Amino acid sequence: MPNTEKILNDNLRRYNRQEFIRTDTVQIPHRFTRKEDIEISALLTATIAWGQRKSIINNALRLMELMDNAPYDFITDAVPDYRSLPTESLFSLSTDDRWQRFKGFCHRTFNAEDCLYFLLALKRIYIECGGLEEVFAKGFARDNSVFSAIKYFREEFLALPHPTRVEKHLPNVDKGSAAKRINMFLRWMVRSDDLGVDFGLWHYIPTSALMLPLDVHAANISRRLGILLHPKNDRRAVEEVTAYLRQLDPQDPVKYDFALFGEGVFDGKEI
């Protein structure tokens, strides 16, 4: 039986450091200093964070360029009125070149229309709901659960009339989704340490409540170490692994995301 705690702590020291940023999608929000720019760029990057990391990073950088590398200003100034959406293409909302320039954007199944809806929903979130932090905080306050925060965020984000296809890009935790990408986004926003990979911008959700962003690499390593027995990579698996990690560090269990992800991606090598 492997010494799981030692393996995880060794990997944590190996991967939770500044060098990790240049190899990971977290590098995108690290391009910004304004809170709202960090939040918006992080959410959009997390939304498309599946597939090859090089492709994710390249397409996230392209998204930032399409928004003039000023996400919050773009959301508030260039995104058109969201209160009367057309039944046809969302491109018909505006002839502004800044809106039309998203034609052709695509990351795997996340296409240009999906992207436009995300921009419209984000504008509403910041104008009507007080911003992303406020939305997640309100959902968390329901029962002090990250899953409730994710559920409420999904409800608010889909409050506008939207193409049905958009829904698949937002995790439905009531249907057992592991919500890997949103849990990763929450790790970025909530947890903080003196190594500076995560931002620690949000304070309404405690680090102790975060759930592991369970991707295929972390799941495989967890099973290899014997800390995940559930066969599917779903919400139950997230709860099972996170419960174990809380035994190691009740206040900051998801710091071990670095250990599990790094072992899976880098195969124990230095980054």
Secondary structure, 3 states (H helix, E strand, C coil): CCCHHHHHHHHHHHHCCHHHHHHCHHHCHHHCCCHHHHHHHHHHHHHCCCCCHHHHHHHHHHHHHHCCCCHHHHHHHCCCCCCCCCCCCHHHHCCCHHHHCCCCCEECCEEHHHHHHHHHHHHHHHHHCCCHHHHHHHHHCCCCCHHHHHHHHHHHHCCCCCCHHHHHHCCCHHHCCCCHHHHHHHHHHHCCCCCCCCCCCCCCCCHHHCCCCCCHHHHHHHHHHCCCCCCCCCHHHHHHHHHHHHHHCCCCHHHHHHHHHHHHHHCCCCC
